[in-house]
Amino acid sequence: MATVKDFSIEEKLTAVLTLQKIDSKIDEIKTLKGELPMEVKDLEDEIEGLQTRIQNIDAEVASINGFIDQKTEAKKEAQALIKKYEKQADNVKNNREFEAINKETELQELEVKLNDKHIKDANFELKERANQRLRTEDKIKDLEDVLKGKRKELEKIIAETEKEEQALAEKSDEAKTKVDPRLLSAYERIRNSYSNGLAVVPILRDSCGGCFNVIPPQRQSEIRQHKKIIVCEHCGRILVDTDLNEKVGLK
């Protein structure tokens, strides 16, 4: 039984061309899915980020409420001191004591006003956080509606192509075992270099089927002879003649 190394150049070209056609069919299915998988992932990430934002808003609200409780308690303490000083003022014995009590009373009145301001500002912040939360919840709802549609669309495509894609993936793995190791390495390197995944291309209208640069007649003749592996001098893709390209098809 012949090994990969025993194969002729034509057989090696046939093997790598077969692999290319299988992989190109897989690429077609991925193109059919388009950007949907990425769009679904981006939407999921964005929703997760917004949910984290809501958690942060809730934590801020809890902190603000704690601050309000603290300032409310401080206000009560100041008001209690004012009442205490007012009673003491009724029993003062001289102007010096009266002025001292009056000064303490004024300080506590300022403390009450300052706490009132802190509480007012904090309540304003609470309203702002509540509005932020509502806006974030609305955005999450809108994104979840979009995500639902994208998932449904992607699931439909996957259901329609999953078996075919799996079968092609198995064929691709099998086809790789029949390709010369050095040629396979070159194929994968070239394939990864181009967004369309084309590493093996036929001559089309006297031009490279990958970059569309003209192939000289003498070069075309050498390609048809199948005596050596020939690559495009412009893009580096592996070149095959039209006859071989039409001969090799997916089974």
N, C-alpha and C positions, 0 to 999 in steps of 0.2 A: 504493500500500500504506500502511495506517494505521500511524502510530507510536504508542508508548505514550501520548504526550501527546494524541493524537486520540481515544483511547478514551473511551467514556461512563463515568459513575460505576459503572453496573452491571458493565461490562466490567472496570473497575479492581478492583472488589470481588471479581469472579469470579477474577481473576488472583491476587490476594493470598490469597484463600480456598483456591485450588488449591495455592498454595505452602505454606500452613499445613497442609493435609491431608498433603502429601508429607512435610514436616518432622516432623509428628506421628507418621507411620509410622516414620520414622527413629528418633525418640525411643523408640517402642515397642520397637524392636530393641535400642537401647542399654539400655533398662530390663530387657529379657530377659537381657542380659549382666550386669545388676546391678552390684554392686561388685567383680565378679571381676577386671577389669583392674587396679583399684587394689589389691585384695588380693594379686594376683600380684606387683605391683611392690613392695608393702610387705614381702612375704615374701622377695623377692630382695634387697632392701636390708638386711633384718635378717640374712639369711644372710651377706651380704657383710661386715656389721659384725662378726659372730661370727668369721668367718674372719680378719679383721683382728685381732681379740682374740687368736686363737691365735698369729698371727705375733708379736704383742707379748709374749705369754707365753713363746714360744720365745726371743725376744730377752732377756727377763728371766732365763730359765734359763741362757742362755749367759753372761750377766753374772755370775750367782751362781756358776756353775762356775768362772769366771775368778777370782772373789773367793776361793773355796775353795782354788784352786791357789796363789793368792798367800799366803793364811794358812798353808797347809800348808808352803810353802817357808820362811816366816818361822819357823814352829815348828821345822823342821829346823835352821835356822841357830842358833836359841836353844839347842837340845839339843846342837849341836856346841860352842857356847861353854861350856855347862855342863861337858862332858867336858874341855874345855881348862882351865877353871878348877880342876877337880878334880885334874888332873895338876899344875898349878901349886901347888896347896895342899900337895902332898907335899914341895915344895922351899922352902917359905917359911922365912925366916930370923928373923922376929920377929912379934909379935902384930899390929903395924900392917899388915903385908903380908897376914896371915891374915884380918884383919877386912875389908880392902879386897876381897880375893878372895871372901870369904864374902858380902859385900854384892852384888858383881857376879853371883855365882851365884844369889842370891835374886831379883835383878831378872830374870834370864833364866828362872828357874822361873815367876815371875809372867807373863812373856811367853808361855811355853808354855801356861799355864792360860788366859790371855786368848785366845790363838789357838785353843785347843780350844773355848772358848765361842763364838767367832766361827764356827768350822766347824760346831759343833752347831746353832747358830741358822740358819746358811745351809742346812744339810741339811733342817731343818724347813721352811724357805721353799721348797726344791726339792719336797718332798712336797706342800706346799700348791699350788704351781704345777701339779704333775702332776695333782692332783685337779681344779683349775680347768680344765685342758685337757680332761680326761675329761668333765667336766660340759658344757663348751662343745661338744665333739664330739657328745655325746648329743643336745644341744639342736639342733645343726645337722641331725643325722640325722632327728629328729622333724619339724623344719620342712621339710626336703627331701621327706619323705613327704607332708606336707600340700600343699606346693607342686606336687608331681607330680600330685596329685589335682585341684588348682585349675586347673593348666594343661590337663589333659586335658578338664576340664569346659568351660573357655573355648574350647579348640580345637574342641570338638564344636559349640558354639554358633556360633562363627565360620564353621565349615564349612557349617553349615545356613543361615546368614543373609548370608554375605559377598556372594554374587551379588546378592541382593535389595537389600542395603544400598548396594552400588555403583551398581545401576541407579537406586535412589531418589535417591542423591546427584547423579547426572547429571540426573535429572528436576528436582531442586531447583534446580540451576544454570541449567537451561533455563527453568524457571518464573520465576526471578528476572529474566530478561531481558524478561519480559512484564509486569512490575509497574512502575507509575509510580515513578521514582527517589525522589521525596519520600515516597511511601507505603511504599516498600521500606525506606527509612531508618527510618521510624517503626515499621514492622513488626519490624525487627531489634532496635531499641532496646527495644520493649515485650517482645518474645520473650525477650531476655536479662535482663529484669527479674523474670521468674517462673520458678520451678524446673520447672514443668510445660511451659514453652515455648509456652504458648498466648497468641498476640497477636491472633488473629481468632477470635471466638466467636459462636455463634448465640444467639438469644433462646430460652430454655427455660422454659416455664411462667411466662411474663411476667417472667422475670428474666434477668439477664446470665449467660451460660454460663460466665463466668470467676469472678466474685466472688459471684454469686447474689443480688445486690441487685435489687430490683424496678425494672423499667423502666416508667415511666408510659405509659398507652395512647397519648397524643399522640406521645410519643417513638417508640413502636413503629410508629405509622403512618408517621412520617417515614422510619424505617429501611426499611420495605417499599417506599417510593416510589423509593428508589435515586437521589435527587436530589443527595445530598451524603454524604461520608464522616462517619459518626457514631461517636463513641467513648463508652464507658461513663464517666459522670461520677464513678464511684466508683473504678474500677481502671484506667481509661485504655485498655482493650482496644478494638479495632475491632469494632463490632457488625454482624452480618448477620441477616437474617430467616430463619425456619425453611425457607421454600420455596427460597431460594437455597442454603442450606446442604445441603438434600437433593438439589438439582439438581446440585451440584458434587461429583464423586467422582473417585477415582483411576482412571486408565486403565491 
